[in-house]
Amino acid sequence: MQSKSWEYAIWAGFLTLCLIIGLTVGQWLLPKPVIGVVRFAAAIDLDTADRLVSVLEEARRDDGVAAVVLELASPGGLATSSESIYYTMLKLRAEKPLVVVIDGMAVSGGYYMAAAANRIYAPASSYVGNVGTRGQRPDDPTLPAEEMSSGPFKLTGGSRFDRVAQLDRVKEAFVGNVVYQRQHAEINPLTIDAETVAEARIYLGSEAVALGLADFEGGRSDGIAGAAELAGLRRYDVVNLLDYLASRDAPPLQGDYDQAVKAMVETAPPDAVFLLDSRIPLPGLHDSTDVERHLLRLREIAPASLGSVPDPARAGAPAVAATPTPTGEQP
């Protein structure tokens, strides 16, 4: 009887060892899940948005892709195209981890994209934010002598006041979505209110982390590690998402910012709304020197949320502080 017990124990041990070896070998023979990295370095227009949306949709449907890292460098662009990317990213995020790594800048519509991710990594010297809308000034009302219309706004689509109100409504949606996403961030929630976000400031990456507009300071390798953590992966491959999805023939998701923005503005309809970096003058609307002077004035005002400025509601004073000049004197 005792010998049979030993036999059972030996067989049980042998079978257990075979099972462990089989599981181990099977695990290593199975294809590893992948973390797909895609770079978007472009102004956001109809074409670039369509290409990125297609890539993200393919990644969402591909079972081999466990997580996506979007390396982002964008000055923004068309409001409708920015929104299209934003909602596509939310759909992807609902099924797989999505991490954004800011490379240089993610401002205006570019930041709108970033806000849809699970996590945002930003180098300390990158540019982040600029949440707001822009548009061409409405033309003066005209009544073309050679045309007839069935309604007072058939030819123009609305009054000048309608255009201003529409621009403001797009801004409210932009600000509201950013505030909602960042207030619900798991790692580093937003610490400033919607009114401060709507000021459309451009922050350094280190400032953005301090304010909750980004989660961590870091770059691509940090973003990949964060995506693996969110996906619960220890073994994985990192792939170029465009190559992995066999999209080698697709045009690159990057280009010359200045030329792309100029072409986008010139071909956009006159009532187009832009989520575009405020440092880029719209053709025929601003002189670049005026923009530079305006930005210098803004830079003289310290952000009202970095902790060094008293809360106006409590202190009874405006939440504005002057940055010392190089000589140490207050301007």
VOBA-1610 file (N, C-alpha, C; in pm, whole numbers, padded with zeros to 5 digits, always signed):
BEGIN
Met+00083-00121+00000Met+00000+00000+00000Met+00087+00126+00000Gln+00194+00114+00080Gln+00284+00228+00089Gln+00355+00253-00044Ser+00388+00140-00116Ser+00455+00156-00245Ser+00365+00222-00348Lys+00232+00189-00342Lys+00138+00251-00434Lys+00128+00403-00409Ser+00133+00440-00280Ser+00128+00584-00247Ser+00247+00656-00308Trp+00363+00594-00299Trp+00482+00654-00358Trp+00468+00665-00510Glu+00410+00561-00570Glu+00391+00563-00714Glu+00297+00678-00755Tyr+00187+00691-00680Tyr+00095+00801-00708Tyr+00163+00937-00695Ala+00245+00950-00591Ala+00314+01077-00567Ala+00412+01107-00679Ile+00481+01001-00725Ile+00579+01021-00834Ile+00508+01060-00962Trp+00397+00990-00993Trp+00322+01023-01113Trp+00262+01164-01105Ala+00212+01199-00988Ala+00156+01333-00972Ala+00262+01440-00992Gly+00381+01415-00934Gly+00491+01509-00952Gly+00535+01518-01096Phe+00540+01402-01165Phe+00581+01400-01305Phe+00481+01477-01393Leu+00352+01454-01368Leu+00250+01523-01447Leu+00252+01674-01421Thr+00275+01710-01294Thr+00283+01853-01261Thr+00400+01919-01331Leu+00514+01847-01333Leu+00633+01900-01400Leu+00608+01915-01549Cys+00540+01813-01610Cys+00508+01823-01753Cys+00416+01941-01781Leu+00319+01962-01691Leu+00227+02073-01710Leu+00299+02206-01703Ile+00390+02219-01606Ile+00465+02345-01592Ile+00551+02369-01714Ile+00621+02263-01758Ile+00707+02278-01876Ile+00623+02313-01999Gly+00507+02246-02013Gly+00421+02274-02128Gly+00369+02416-02129Leu+00326+02464-02012Leu+00277+02601-02004Leu+00387+02701-02033Thr+00507+02674-01981Thr+00620+02765-02001Thr+00658+02771-02149Val+00671+02652-02211Val+00707+02647-02352Val+00598+02712-02438Gly+00472+02681-02403Gly+00363+02740-02479Gly+00360+02891-02470Gln+00391+02941-02349Gln+00391+03087-02331Gln+00497+03153-02418Trp+00615+03089-02427Trp+00722+03148-02505Trp+00703+03129-02655Leu+00629+03024-02693Leu+00606+03000-02834Leu+00494+03087-02890Leu+00399+03124-02804Leu+00290+03208-02850Leu+00342+03345-02890Pro+00284+03409-02990Pro+00328+03544-03028Pro+00303+03643-02914Lys+00400+03730-02894Lys+00386+03829-02787Lys+00283+03935-02827Pro+00209+03988-02731Pro+00126+04105-02761Pro+00217+04223-02793Val+00165+04318-02868Val+00248+04431-02909Val+00192+04561-02855Ile+00284+04652-02831Ile+00250+04791-02803Ile+00284+04869-02929Gly+00183+04926-02991Gly+00204+04998-03117Gly+00232+05144-03093Val+00340+05193-03152Val+00379+05334-03140Val+00354+05402-03274Val+00280+05511-03272Val+00256+05588-03394Val+00287+05734-03367Arg+00354+05797-03461Arg+00393+05938-03445Arg+00303+06026-03531Phe+00247+06128-03470Phe+00167+06228-03541Phe+00235+06363-03522Ala+00302+06410-03627Ala+00370+06539-03623Ala+00318+06622-03740Ala+00205+06686-03719Ala+00139+06754-03831Ala+00038+06853-03779Ala+00002+06947-03865Ala-00117+07028-03840Ala-00238+06939-03865Ile-00347+06966-03795Ile-00466+06881-03802Ile-00560+06938-03908Asp-00568+06868-04020Asp-00664+06906-04123Asp-00742+06783-04165Leu-00822+06795-04269Leu-00907+06683-04309Leu-00825+06560-04347Asp-00714+06579-04417Asp-00634+06466-04465Asp-00558+06399-04351Thr-00485+06478-04271Thr-00405+06417-04165Thr-00495+06353-04060Ala-00609+06415-04033Ala-00702+06355-03935Ala-00757+06224-03988Asp-00792+06219-04115Asp-00847+06096-04173Asp-00746+05982-04166Arg-00619+06012-04195Arg-00517+05906-04190Arg-00497+05855-04048Leu-00491+05947-03951Leu-00470+05903-03813Leu-00591+05826-03762Val-00710+05872-03793Val-00830+05801-03750Val-00831+05659-03805Ser-00791+05642-03930Ser-00786+05508-03990Ser-00689+05417-03917Val-00571+05470-03884Val-00471+05391-03813Val-00521+05352-03675Leu-00581+05446-03602Leu-00630+05417-03467Leu-00745+05317-03470Glu-00831+05326-03570Glu-00941+05232-03583Glu-00889+05091-03612Glu-00788+05079-03699Glu-00729+04949-03727Glu-00664+04891-03603Ala-00595+04975-03526Ala-00531+04928-03404Ala-00634+04880-03303Arg-00748+04947-03297Arg-00853+04906-03204Arg-00909+04769-03241Arg-00921+04743-03371Arg-00979+04616-03415Arg-00879+04500-03416Asp-00750+04531-03413Asp-00648+04425-03422Asp-00624+04363-03285Asp-00650+04231-03273Asp-00636+04163-03144Asp-00492+04155-03098Gly-00396+04166-03189Gly-00256+04158-03150Gly-00204+04284-03084Val-00273+04395-03103Val-00231+04523-03044Val-00292+04534-02905Ala-00205+04533-02803Ala-00253+04538-02665Ala-00265+04679-02612Ala-00189+04772-02667Ala-00191+04912-02622Ala-00131+04999-02731Val-00161+05127-02726Val-00112+05222-02827Val-00045+05340-02758Val+00070+05379-02812Val+00140+05500-02768Val+00142+05597-02885Leu+00081+05713-02866Leu+00077+05816-02970Leu+00179+05923-02935Glu+00283+05931-03018Glu+00385+06036-03000Glu+00337+06158-03078Leu+00316+06268-03007Leu+00240+06379-03062Leu+00322+06507-03068Ala+00322+06569-03184Ala+00382+06702-03202Ala+00292+06778-03298Ser+00202+06859-03243Ser+00104+06925-03330Ser+00068+07064-03277Pro+00059+07161-03370Pro+00015+07296-03331Pro-00136+07311-03334Gly-00209+07201-03362Gly-00353+07208-03373Gly-00397+07223-03517Gly-00520+07268-03537Gly-00571+07282-03673Gly-00720+07304-03674Leu-00789+07240-03767Leu-00933+07257-03782Leu-01008+07198-03662Ala-01110+07268-03616Ala-01186+07221-03500Ala-01255+07088-03527Thr-01320+07076-03643Thr-01393+06953-03674Thr-01299+06834-03683Ser-01183+06851-03742Ser-01087+06742-03754Ser-01030+06705-03618Ser-01003+06804-03534Ser-00953+06777-03399Ser-01055+06697-03319Glu-01182+06734-03331Glu-01288+06661-03260Glu-01299+06518-03311Ser-01284+06499-03441Ser-01292+06364-03498Ser-01185+06274-03438Ile-01063+06325-03427Ile-00955+06246-03367Ile-00982+06222-03219Tyr-01029+06323-03150Tyr-01057+06312-03006Tyr-01155+06199-02977Tyr-01266+06195-03051Tyr-01367+06091-03025Tyr-01319+05954-03069Thr-01237+05947-03173Thr-01178+05819-03213Thr-01084+05767-03105Met-01007+05856-03045Met-00916+05815-02937Met-00993+05769-02814Leu-01105+05835-02782Leu-01187+05789-02670Leu-01241+05649-02695Lys-01280+05621-02818Lys-01332+05489-02853Lys-01222+05383-02838Leu-01101+05414-02882Leu-00988+05322-02865Leu-00957+05302-02718Arg-00954+05412-02644Arg-00923+05405-02500Arg-01023+05319-02423Ala-01147+05312-02468Ala-01247+05232-02400Ala-01218+05082-02411Glu-01133+05043-02508Glu-01104+04902-02528Glu-00958+04866-02498Lys-00867+04960-02517Lys-00724+04932-02496Lys-00657+05055-02436Pro-00551+05035-02357Pro-00479+05150-02303Pro-00423+05239-02415Leu-00434+05368-02394Leu-00386+05467-02490Leu-00305+05572-02415Val-00180+05587-02454Val-00089+05681-02389Val-00040+05782-02492Val-00035+05908-02453Val+00019+06013-02540Val+00152+06061-02483Val+00250+06072-02570Val+00380+06129-02535Val+00397+06255-02618Ile+00408+06368-02553Ile+00422+06497-02623Ile+00567+06516-02664Asp+00588+06539-02791Asp+00724+06560-02843Asp+00731+06702-02899Gly+00772+06794-02818Gly+00785+06933-02863Gly+00664+07016-02829Met+00547+06979-02881Met+00428+07058-02851Met+00301+06978-02874Ala+00204+07005-02791Ala+00067+06959-02812Ala-00021+07073-02763Val-00053+07162-02855Val-00126+07283-02818Val-00254+07293-02899Ser-00351+07362-02841Ser-00481+07383-02903Ser-00541+07249-02943Gly-00571+07227-03074Gly-00628+07100-03115Gly-00536+06982-03086Gly-00405+07006-03086Gly-00310+06901-03050Gly-00328+06857-02906Tyr-00356+06952-02817Tyr-00380+06914-02678Tyr-00518+06849-02662Tyr-00614+06891-02744Tyr-00746+06827-02743Tyr-00729+06677-02765Met-00644+06639-02862Met-00615+06499-02886Met-00557+06433-02761Ala-00458+06498-02703Ala-00388+06439-02588Ala-00482+06414-02471Ala-00580+06502-02453Ala-00670+06490-02339Ala-00753+06362-02343Ala-00762+06296-02458Ala-00841+06173-02469Ala-00765+06050-02421Ala-00637+06062-02389Ala-00556+05946-02352Ala-00573+05909-02205Asn-00535+05784-02173Asn-00532+05742-02033Asn-00427+05821-01955Arg-00312+05841-02017Arg-00203+05915-01953Arg-00135+06004-02056Ile-00082+06116-02006Ile-00006+06209-02089Ile+00132+06225-02029Tyr+00235+06200-02109Tyr+00374+06224-02070Tyr+00425+06344-02147Ala+00492+06436-02079Ala+00540+06558-02144Ala+00681+06591-02097Pro+00777+06607-02187Pro+00908+06656-02146Pro+00896+06793-02081Ala+00986+06824-01990Ala+00976+06949-01914Ala+00975+07072-02003Ser+01045+07066-02116Ser+01058+07184-02202Ser+00957+07188-02316Ser+00863+07094-02320Ser+00762+07093-02427Ser+00658+07202-02403Tyr+00576+07229-02504Tyr+00469+07327-02493Tyr+00334+07255-02491Val+00250+07294-02395Val+00125+07222-02369Val+00013+07324-02343Gly-00108+07292-02392Gly-00224+07373-02356Gly-00282+07452-02470Asn-00300+07583-02448Asn-00356+07675-02548Asn-00497+07633-02587Val-00579+07601-02485Val-00713+07550-02506Val-00807+07664-02545Gly-00846+07670-02671Gly-00934+07777-02716Gly-00959+07769-02865Thr-01038+07862-02915Thr-01078+07861-03056Thr-01038+07991-03125Arg-01026+07984-03258Arg-00994+08100-03339Arg-01075+08093-03467Gly-01094+08207-03530Gly-01164+08209-03658Gly-01145+08342-03727Gln-01169+08342-03856Gln-01159+08467-03930Gln-01270+08561-03887Arg-01239+08689-03887Arg-01340+08789-03854Arg-01450+08788-03960Pro-01577+08786-03920Pro-01686+08783-04020Pro-01680+08906-04110Asp-01711+08883-04238Asp-01716+08994-04333Asp-01837+09083-04304Asp-01829+09206-04350Asp-01944+09296-04338Asp-02059+09242-04421Pro-02181+09260-04372Pro-02297+09209-04448Pro-02304+09271-04587Thr-02333+09190-04686Thr-02349+09238-04824Thr-02473+09176-04884Leu-02526+09239-04985Leu-02642+09187-05056Leu-02606+09185-05205Pro-02556+09068-05253Pro-02515+09063-05395Pro-02633+09095-05486Ala-02611+09186-05578Ala-02719+09229-05668Ala-02759+09119-05764Glu-02664+09025-05791Glu-02693+08923-05892Glu-02755+08796-05833Glu-02779+08793-05703Glu-02833+08672-05642Glu-02962+08699-05568Met-03043+08593-05558Met-03164+08594-05477Met-03152+08482-05374Ser-03220+08496-05261Ser-03213+08392-05159Ser-03352+08371-05099Ser-03374+08250-05047Ser-03504+08215-04993Ser-03520+08257-04848Gly-03413+08298-04786Gly-03419+08340-04646Gly-03312+08443-04619Pro-03324+08517-04510Pro-03230+08627-04484Pro-03086+08581-04465Phe-03065+08455-04424Phe-02928+08409-04398Phe-02887+08294-04491Lys-02965+08274-04600Lys-02930+08166-04691Lys-02792+08184-04752Leu-02754+08305-04784Leu-02626+08331-04849Leu-02510+08333-04752Thr-02536+08368-04627Thr-02426+08383-04530Thr-02426+08274-04424Gly-02539+08205-04405Gly-02546+08103-04302Gly-02581+08157-04166Gly-02586+08287-04151Gly-02619+08346-04023Gly-02565+08487-04013Ser-02597+08553-03904Ser-02549+08689-03884Ser-02409+08688-03826Arg-02348+08805-03819Arg-02217+08817-03753Arg-02224+08773-03609Phe-02335+08802-03542Phe-02350+08762-03402Phe-02359+08610-03390Asp-02422+08545-03489Asp-02429+08399-03488Asp-02288+08339-03496Arg-02204+08396-03580Arg-02067+08345-03597Arg-01990+08357-03467Val-02004+08470-03399Val-01935+08489-03271Val-01985+08389-03168Ala-02117+08370-03163Ala-02176+08277-03067Ala-02133+08134-03097Gln-02123+08097-03225Gln-02080+07962-03260Gln-01936+07937-03220Leu-01852+08037-03241Leu-01712+08025-03199Leu-01704+08001-03049Asp-01786+08071-02974Asp-01785+08057-02829Asp-01838+07921-02787Arg-01937+07868-02857Arg-01992+07736-02822Arg-01890+07625-02849Val-01815+07638-02958Val-01709+07540-02985Val-01604+07546-02875Lys-01571+07669-02833Lys-01475+07685-02723Lys-01524+07619-02595Glu-01651+07637-02563Glu-01706+07578-02441Glu-01701+07426-02446Ala-01728+07368-02563Ala-01720+07222-02575Ala-01576+07175-02558Phe-01482+07248-02619Phe-01339+07215-02609Phe-01295+07220-02463Val-01322+07331-02397Val-01283+07346-02257Val-01351+07241-02170Gly-01481+07221-02193Gly-01555+07125-02111Gly-01501+06984-02122Asn-01467+06940-02244Asn-01413+06806-02262Asn-01276+06791-02197Val-01191+06893-02214Val-01058+06888-02153Val-01070+06883-02001Val-01152+06970-01945Val-01167+06974-01799Val-01222+06841-01746Tyr-01322+06786-01815Tyr-01380+06659-01769Tyr-01276+06547-01771Gln-01203+06535-01881Gln-01104+06427-01891Gln-00994+06442-01787Arg-00946+06565-01770Arg-00833+06583-01678Arg-00877+06582-01532Gln-00998+06624-01501Gln-01045+06613-01363Gln-01062+06468-01322His-01085+06379-01419His-01103+06236-01390His-00977+06155-01420Ala-00864+06222-01438Ala-00739+06150-01459Ala-00703+06072-01333Glu-00662+05947-01350Glu-00634+05861-01235Glu-00505+05901-01163Ile-00406+05948-01237Ile-00274+05973-01178Ile-00259+06116-01126Asn-00289+06214-01210Asn-00260+06353-01176Asn-00375+06443-01219Pro-00485+06447-01144Pro-00603+06524-01184Pro-00575+06673-01194Leu-00658+06740-01271Leu-00648+06884-01292Leu-00662+06959-01160Thr-00578+07061-01143Thr-00583+07140-01020Thr-00628+07283-01044Ile-00662+07317-01169Ile-00709+07452-01199Ile-00854+07443-01249Asp-00924+07555-01244Asp-01065+07552-01283Asp-01081+07578-01433Ala-01205+07565-01478Ala-01234+07579-01621Ala-01202+07719-01671Glu-01223+07820-01589Glu-01196+07957-01631Glu-01047+07977-01660Thr-00963+07915-01577Thr-00818+07926-01600Thr-00778+07850-01725Val-00835+07732-01744Val-00807+07655-01866Val-00846+07737-01989Ala-00960+07806-01983Ala-01012+07881-02097Ala-00929+08005-02128Glu-00837+08043-02041Glu-00749+08156-02072Glu-00656+08124-02188Ala-00644+07996-02221Ala-00569+07951-02340Ala-00419+07975-02329Arg-00367+07968-02210Arg-00222+07982-02192Arg-00147+07863-02251Ile-00024+07887-02290Ile+00067+07780-02329Ile+00164+07759-02213Tyr+00168+07636-02162Tyr+00252+07603-02047Tyr+00369+07517-02091Leu+00478+07526-02017Leu+00585+07429-02031Leu+00539+07294-01977Gly+00603+07187-02023Gly+00564+07054-01977Gly+00570+07040-01826Ser+00671+07097-01764Ser+00683+07090-01619Ser+00569+07164-01551Glu+00527+07277-01609Glu+00413+07350-01554Glu+00284+07271-01574Ala+00272+07207-01692Ala+00152+07129-01721Ala+00134+07015-01622Val+00243+06950-01584Val+00235+06843-01484Val+00194+06900-01349Ala+00248+07016-01314Ala+00213+07078-01186Ala+00066+07116-01179Leu+00006+07148-01295Leu-00133+07191-01299Leu-00231+07078-01326Gly-00180+06959-01359Gly-00268+06847-01389Gly-00311+06841-01535Leu-00248+06919-01621Leu-00275+06909-01764Leu-00201+06792-01827Ala-00101+06739-01759Ala-00029+06618-01799Ala-00003+06537-01673Asp+00028+06409-01692Asp+00043+06320-01578Asp+00187+06306-01530Phe+00282+06296-01622Phe+00422+06275-01585Phe+00512+06354-01678Glu+00629+06389-01629Glu+00737+06432-01717Glu+00801+06306-01773Gly+00828+06305-01902Gly+00889+06188-01961Gly+00879+06187-02111Gly+00940+06084-02172Gly+00942+06071-02316Gly+00888+05938-02363Arg+00933+05895-02482Arg+00874+05777-02545Arg+00890+05651-02461Ser+01011+05627-02409Ser+01032+05505-02331Ser+00943+05502-02207Asp+00923+05618-02145Asp+00833+05626-02029Asp+00689+05595-02071Gly+00648+05648-02187Gly+00513+05622-02235Gly+00491+05475-02266Ile+00591+05409-02324Ile+00579+05266-02354Ile+00567+05185-02225Ala+00651+05220-02127Ala+00643+05149-01998Ala+00507+05172-01932Gly+00454+05294-01944Gly+00323+05322-01887Gly+00212+05245-01956Ala+00221+05233-02089Ala+00121+05157-02164Ala+00125+05009-02125Ala+00247+04954-02108Ala+00260+04814-02066Ala+00200+04793-01927Glu+00222+04889-01840Glu+00165+04878-01705Glu+00012+04879-01710Leu-00044+04969-01789Leu-00190+04976-01799Leu-00250+04850-01861Ala-00175+04787-01954Ala-00223+04666-02020Ala-00190+04540-01941Gly-00114+04555-01831Gly-00077+04438-01751Gly+00020+04346-01821Leu+00112+04402-01899Leu+00206+04321-01978Leu+00344+04319-01915Arg+00406+04200-01917Arg+00548+04188-01881Arg+00631+04145-02002Arg+00569+04070-02091Arg+00634+04029-02217Arg+00558+04093-02332Tyr+00627+04169-02411Tyr+00561+04236-02523Tyr+00666+04284-02622Asp+00621+04308-02742Asp+00705+04368-02845Asp+00657+04511-02870Val+00750+04598-02901Val+00718+04735-02939Val+00733+04747-03090Val+00628+04793-03156Val+00631+04799-03303Val+00590+04937-03350Asn+00638+04971-03470Asn+00587+05088-03539Asn+00449+05052-03590Leu+00347+05123-03543Leu+00210+05085-03572Leu+00179+05087-03721Leu+00234+05186-03794Leu+00209+05194-03938Leu+00264+05071-04010Asp+00386+05029-03972Asp+00445+04910-04033Asp+00369+04785-03992Tyr+00334+04775-03866Tyr+00265+04657-03816Tyr+00131+04638-03886Leu+00062+04748-03913Leu-00068+04740-03979Leu-00056+04741-04131Ala+00068+04726-04179Ala+00094+04720-04323Ala+00044+04844-04395Ser+00071+04960-04336Ser+00029+05086-04397Ser+00150+05162-04451Arg+00246+05088-04503Arg+00369+05154-04549Arg+00345+05251-04664Asp+00239+05227-04741Asp+00213+05314-04857Asp+00139+05442-04818Ala+00093+05449-04693Ala+00020+05568-04650Ala+00115+05685-04634Pro+00073+05806-04666Pro+00158+05923-04646Pro+00194+05937-04498Pro+00313+05986-04467Pro+00352+06001-04326Pro+00264+06101-04254Leu+00247+06079-04124Leu+00165+06167-04043Leu+00252+06282-03989Gln+00320+06350-04078Gln+00402+06461-04038Gln+00422+06552-04159Gly+00476+06668-04135Gly+00496+06761-04246Gly+00547+06894-04197Asp+00559+06987-04290Asp+00606+07122-04259Asp+00490+07202-04199Tyr+00505+07242-04071Tyr+00396+07311-04002Tyr+00354+07438-04075Asp+00452+07522-04108Asp+00419+07652-04166Asp+00342+07637-04296Gln+00393+07553-04386Gln+00326+07535-04514Gln+00190+07469-04497Ala+00183+07371-04406Ala+00057+07300-04384Ala-00049+07394-04328Val-00011+07477-04231Val-00106+07570-04172Val-00151+07673-04275Lys-00056+07725-04353Lys-00092+07824-04455Lys-00190+07765-04556Ala-00162+07643-04602Ala-00253+07580-04699Ala-00389+07551-04636Met-00388+07508-04511Met-00514+07476-04444Met-00601+07599-04429Val-00543+07710-04386Val-00621+07832-04365Val-00671+07887-04498Glu-00587+07881-04600Glu-00626+07937-04729Glu-00737+07857-04796Thr-00743+07727-04770Thr-00845+07643-04834Thr-00967+07620-04746Ala-00962+07662-04621Ala-01076+07641-04531Ala-01189+07738-04566Pro-01313+07699-04539Pro-01425+07791-04562Pro-01413+07913-04472Pro-01473+08024-04510Pro-01455+08148-04433Pro-01509+08141-04291Asp-01602+08048-04266Asp-01657+08037-04131Asp-01592+07925-04051Ala-01475+07874-04096Ala-01408+07765-04026Ala-01362+07811-03889Val-01372+07720-03793Val-01321+07744-03658Val-01194+07663-03642Phe-01089+07727-03588Phe-00961+07661-03572Phe-00930+07639-03424Leu-00874+07521-03394Leu-00810+07498-03265Leu-00661+07496-03296Leu-00604+07615-03307Leu-00471+07631-03363Leu-00383+07713-03270Asp-00258+07673-03260Asp-00158+07742-03179Asp-00169+07893-03199Ser-00185+07965-03088Ser-00205+08110-03098Ser-00080+08183-03144Arg+00034+08114-03148Arg+00157+08180-03195Arg+00166+08182-03347Ile+00072+08115-03413Ile+00071+08110-03559Ile-00032+08210-03609Pro+00010+08318-03675Pro-00087+08418-03722Pro-00170+08363-03838Leu-00300+08386-03833Leu-00383+08350-03947Leu-00357+08448-04060Pro-00336+08400-04183Pro-00305+08490-04295Pro-00408+08600-04310Gly-00360+08723-04318Gly-00448+08836-04339Gly-00521+08883-04216Leu-00497+08817-04101Leu-00572+08852-03981Leu-00485+08925-03880His-00361+08878-03863His-00272+08941-03766His-00135+08960-03830Asp-00069+09064-03789Asp+00071+09080-03823Asp+00154+09003-03720Ser+00255+08930-03766Ser+00330+08844-03675Ser+00393+08922-03560Thr+00434+09047-03587Thr+00495+09125-03480Thr+00392+09157-03372Asp+00267+09179-03413Asp+00161+09204-03315Asp+00140+09081-03227Val+00142+08963-03289Val+00126+08839-03214Val+00240+08821-03115Glu+00362+08848-03161Glu+00478+08833-03072Glu+00469+08927-02953Arg+00427+09051-02977Arg+00415+09146-02867Arg+00307+09102-02769His+00196+09050-02823His+00088+09001-02738His+00137+08885-02651Leu+00213+08793-02710Leu+00261+08679-02633Leu+00361+08722-02526Leu+00442+08821-02558Leu+00536+08871-02458Leu+00461+08932-02340Arg+00351+09002-02368Arg+00272+09058-02258Arg+00212+08946-02173Leu+00164+08840-02238Leu+00107+08728-02163Leu+00214+08660-02077Arg+00334+08648-02131Arg+00441+08583-02056Arg+00484+08662-01933Glu+00450+08793-01931Glu+00484+08873-01813Glu+00390+08847-01697Ile+00282+08775-01724Ile+00185+08744-01619Ile+00206+08601-01573Ala+00236+08581-01447Ala+00259+08446-01395Ala+00128+08370-01396Pro+00130+08238-01428Pro+00008+08158-01420Pro-00056+08168-01283Ala-00186+08187-01279Ala-00255+08211-01153Ala-00274+08086-01070Ser-00216+07974-01115Ser-00246+07849-01048Ser-00122+07773-01003Leu-00006+07835-01009Leu+00114+07764-00972Leu+00143+07766-00822Gly+00054+07822-00744Gly+00068+07815-00600Gly+00126+07939-00536Ser+00194+08024-00616Ser+00256+08142-00558Ser+00164+08262-00556Val+00046+08247-00616Val-00047+08360-00627Val-00167+08333-00538Pro-00209+08429-00458Pro-00322+08405-00368Pro-00452+08384-00444Asp-00542+08309-00385Asp-00675+08287-00441Asp-00754+08417-00429Pro-00799+08474-00544Pro-00870+08603-00537Pro-00998+08594-00455Ala-01060+08477-00452Ala-01185+08463-00377Ala-01160+08472-00227Arg-01036+08433-00186Arg-01004+08436-00043Arg-00929+08562-00002Ala-00840+08604-00092Ala-00756+08716-00054Ala-00817+08850-00092Gly-00917+08846-00182Gly-00981+08970-00223Gly-00897+09054-00315Ala-00796+08993-00379Ala-00709+09067-00469Ala-00700+08993-00601Pro-00673+09063-00711Pro-00662+08995-00841Pro-00551+08892-00839Ala-00576+08776-00903Ala-00478+08667-00904Ala-00378+08690-01016Val-00303+08799-01008Val-00205+08832-01110Val-00077+08871-01040Ala+00032+08812-01085Ala+00162+08848-01029Ala+00258+08879-01141Ala+00341+08976-01123Ala+00436+09014-01228Ala+00563+08932-01212Thr+00618+08887-01325Thr+00744+08815-01324Thr+00858+08915-01319Pro+00959+08896-01231Pro+01069+08992-01221Pro+01142+09004-01353Thr+01186+09124-01384Thr+01267+09146-01501Thr+01408+09097-01473Pro+01494+09082-01578Pro+01632+09038-01555Pro+01708+09121-01453Thr+01670+09247-01435Thr+01740+09331-01338Thr+01688+09312-01197Gly+01579+09234-01186Gly+01521+09212-01054Gly+01414+09311-01018Glu+01386+09409-01107Glu+01284+09507-01079Glu+01149+09461-01131Gln+01044+09504-01068Gln+00911+09471-01115Gln+00872+09565-01229Pro+00816+09509-01341Pro+00777+09599-01451Pro+00658+09681-01412
//
